[in-house]
Amino acid sequence: MAKKHVPMRTCVVCGTSYPKRDLVRIVRTPEGRVEIDPQGKKAGRGAYLCKNPACWDMKVAIPKLQRALRTTLDEQARHALIEYARIIREQQPAAVGETS
């Protein structure tokens, strides 16, 4: 029996490839809004971030997302990303030797 094809995507921050379902898609809609697309099905240009909290450092992620999405993120999009980053950090267990 043939193995099922697993679509792979690359995190725009760290450059690591993962199965598409393991990444978070950020989309620039045809109307020009930038949104988080948890289902990965919205129409528009997409970019992916892995769930590594380091990749959600907005100082690094925002310029890379703007380049990948070919747009400038407005304050509403930046705020949504910052909130989502907080959720990602809360869901990830602390690394060994890391202090809070």
C-alpha positions as CSV (number, residue, x, y, z in Angstrom):
1,M,0.0,0.0,0.0
2,A,1.3,3.5,-0.9
3,K,2.0,6.0,1.8
4,K,-0.3,9.0,1.9
5,H,1.4,12.3,0.7
6,V,1.9,14.7,3.6
7,P,2.1,18.4,2.4
8,M,5.1,20.1,3.9
9,R,5.5,23.8,4.5
10,T,8.4,25.9,5.8
11,C,8.4,28.3,8.8
12,V,9.2,31.8,7.6
13,V,11.3,32.5,10.7
14,C,13.4,29.4,11.4
15,G,13.3,27.9,7.9
16,T,12.5,24.4,9.1
17,S,10.0,22.3,7.1
18,Y,7.1,20.7,8.9
19,P,3.9,18.9,7.9
20,K,1.4,21.7,7.0
21,R,-1.0,20.7,9.8
22,D,1.7,21.4,12.4
23,L,2.2,25.0,11.4
24,V,0.1,28.1,11.9
25,R,-0.9,29.9,8.7
26,I,-1.0,33.6,8.5
27,V,-2.9,34.9,5.4
28,R,-3.2,38.2,3.6
29,T,-6.8,38.1,2.3
30,P,-7.8,39.4,-1.1
31,E,-9.2,42.5,0.7
32,G,-5.6,43.1,2.1
33,R,-6.3,42.2,5.7
34,V,-3.7,40.0,7.5
35,E,-5.3,37.3,9.7
36,I,-4.4,34.1,11.5
37,D,-5.9,31.2,9.6
38,P,-6.0,28.2,12.1
39,Q,-7.8,25.9,9.6
40,G,-5.4,26.9,6.7
41,K,-8.3,27.3,4.2
42,K,-8.8,31.0,3.8
43,A,-8.3,32.5,0.4
44,G,-5.2,34.6,0.0
45,R,-1.4,34.7,0.2
46,G,-0.2,32.6,3.1
47,A,2.9,32.3,5.2
48,Y,3.6,29.8,8.0
49,L,5.0,29.9,11.5
50,C,5.9,26.8,13.5
51,K,4.8,26.6,17.1
52,N,8.3,27.1,18.5
53,P,7.9,30.1,20.9
54,A,11.2,31.6,19.6
55,C,9.6,31.9,16.1
56,W,6.8,34.1,17.6
57,D,9.2,36.8,18.8
58,M,7.5,39.7,17.0
59,K,10.8,41.6,16.5
60,V,11.9,38.8,14.2
61,A,8.6,37.5,12.9
62,I,6.9,40.7,11.8
63,P,9.5,41.7,9.2
64,K,9.7,38.1,7.8
65,L,5.9,37.9,7.6
66,Q,5.6,41.3,5.9
67,R,8.1,40.1,3.3
68,A,6.4,36.7,2.8
69,L,3.0,38.3,2.6
70,R,4.2,41.2,0.5
71,T,2.4,43.7,2.7
72,T,2.8,45.9,5.8
73,L,1.1,44.7,9.0
74,D,-1.3,47.2,10.5
75,E,-1.8,47.6,14.3
76,Q,-4.8,45.3,14.4
77,A,-2.8,42.5,12.7
78,R,0.2,43.1,15.0
79,H,-2.0,42.9,18.1
80,A,-3.6,39.7,16.9
81,L,-0.2,38.1,16.3
82,I,1.1,39.2,19.7
83,E,-2.0,37.7,21.4
84,Y,-1.6,34.5,19.5
85,A,2.1,34.4,20.4
86,R,1.1,34.6,24.1
87,I,-1.2,31.6,23.6
88,I,1.6,29.7,21.9
89,R,4.0,30.4,24.7
90,E,1.5,29.3,27.3
91,Q,0.9,26.0,25.5
92,Q,4.5,25.0,25.2
93,P,6.3,23.4,28.2
94,A,9.3,25.3,29.5
95,A,12.6,24.1,28.1
96,V,15.0,22.2,30.4
97,G,17.0,24.7,32.4
98,E,14.7,27.6,31.5
99,T,13.5,29.8,34.3
100,S,10.4,32.0,34.2
